[in-house]
Amino acid sequence: MACLPGFWFRLSGFCFSGSARRQLENKVPEKQKLFQEDNGLPIHLKGGGTDALLYRGTMALTVLGVGYSLYELLKASFPQKK
């Protein structure tokens, strides 16, 4: 077990152990096969339904943002008379 240097860390008992870490499965080869296969889909949609949902949500927010910006520009270019 290794403790961080310094009086306050030793006093608090804050130590960590490197052997307690969990080993994760390497999923890189699976993802490489998925993204390199030629199935006619654009790269931003090859991840499945989640990618399609994120793409459509992003496009919807972009269209709404552009529309609102144009609305505000139009409203600012014709000030109200008082």
Secondary structure, DSSP 8 states (H G I E B T S, - for coil): -EE-SSHHHHHHT-EE-GGG-------HHHHHHHHHS-SS--GGGTT-HHHHHHHHHHHHHHHHHHHHHHHHHHHHHS----
